[in-house]
Amino acid sequence: MGDTSRDRSAERSHLPAASPPRNHGRTTAAWVTVTVIVVGATVSSIGVVAELPWVFWLGLGVILVGLVTGRVLKMFGLGQPAPSHSPHHR
């Protein structure tokens, strides 16, 4: 069924020193990135349905702008913080 031993010290020694942030990506960078990518995907989809290749490519350009904007916002400190690693953690 399962391990019924009471000694679980070996398991505890492999846990990270601190738990990662628990905001689940609820940051300005994440919201802006996802919103712009969804708009770009919608524009591209409209271009495909309307058989307008330039609208399709415009939507892909909007997606690229969203990715770059998200990265820039993260560099300005508006994104998820990088996890801190303990010296004993690989």
C-alpha positions as CSV (number, residue, x, y, z in Angstrom):
1,M,0.0,0.0,0.0
2,G,2.4,2.7,1.1
3,D,5.4,3.3,3.3
4,T,4.4,2.9,6.9
5,S,7.8,3.7,8.4
6,R,8.0,6.6,10.7
7,D,11.5,7.7,9.6
8,R,11.0,10.2,6.8
9,S,14.1,12.4,7.5
10,A,15.6,11.3,4.2
11,E,12.6,12.8,2.4
12,R,12.8,16.0,4.2
13,S,16.4,16.6,3.4
14,H,15.6,16.8,-0.3
15,L,13.0,19.5,-0.1
16,P,13.9,23.0,-1.3
17,A,14.9,25.6,1.4
18,A,12.0,27.8,0.6
19,S,8.8,27.3,-1.3
20,P,8.3,29.1,-4.6
21,P,6.1,32.2,-4.8
22,R,2.4,31.3,-4.7
23,N,1.0,34.0,-6.9
24,H,0.4,31.5,-9.8
25,G,1.6,34.1,-12.3
26,R,-0.8,36.8,-11.2
27,T,1.6,39.6,-12.1
28,T,1.4,42.6,-14.4
29,A,3.8,41.0,-16.9
30,A,1.8,37.8,-17.0
31,W,-1.6,39.6,-17.5
32,V,-0.3,41.9,-20.2
33,T,1.5,39.1,-22.0
34,V,-1.5,36.8,-22.1
35,T,-3.9,39.5,-23.0
36,V,-1.8,40.7,-26.0
37,I,-1.2,37.1,-27.2
38,V,-5.0,36.3,-27.1
39,V,-5.7,39.5,-29.1
40,G,-3.0,38.5,-31.6
41,A,-4.4,35.0,-31.9
42,T,-7.9,36.4,-32.4
43,V,-6.6,38.7,-35.2
44,S,-4.7,35.9,-36.8
45,S,-7.8,33.7,-36.7
46,I,-9.9,36.4,-38.3
47,G,-7.3,36.6,-41.0
48,V,-7.5,32.9,-41.7
49,V,-11.3,32.8,-41.8
50,A,-11.5,36.0,-44.0
51,E,-8.8,34.7,-46.3
52,L,-6.7,37.8,-45.7
53,P,-3.0,36.8,-45.3
54,W,-1.9,40.3,-44.2
55,V,-4.4,40.2,-41.3
56,F,-3.0,36.8,-40.3
57,W,0.6,38.1,-40.3
58,L,-0.5,41.2,-38.4
59,G,-1.9,38.9,-35.7
60,L,1.4,37.1,-35.5
61,G,3.2,40.4,-35.2
62,V,0.9,41.3,-32.3
63,I,1.8,38.0,-30.6
64,L,5.5,38.8,-31.0
65,V,4.9,42.3,-29.5
66,G,3.2,40.6,-26.6
67,L,6.1,38.2,-25.9
68,V,8.6,41.1,-26.1
69,T,6.5,43.3,-23.9
70,G,6.1,40.6,-21.3
71,R,9.8,40.0,-21.1
72,V,10.5,43.7,-20.8
73,L,7.9,44.0,-18.0
74,K,9.6,41.1,-16.2
75,M,13.0,42.8,-16.5
76,F,11.5,45.9,-14.9
77,G,10.4,43.7,-11.9
78,L,6.7,43.4,-12.7
79,G,6.9,39.6,-13.2
80,Q,7.3,36.5,-11.2
81,P,10.5,36.6,-9.1
82,A,13.2,34.0,-9.9
83,P,13.2,31.2,-7.4
84,S,16.1,31.4,-5.0
85,H,18.2,28.2,-4.8
86,S,20.0,27.0,-1.7
87,P,23.6,26.1,-2.1
88,H,22.7,22.4,-1.5
89,H,20.0,22.3,-4.1
90,R,20.7,21.3,-7.6
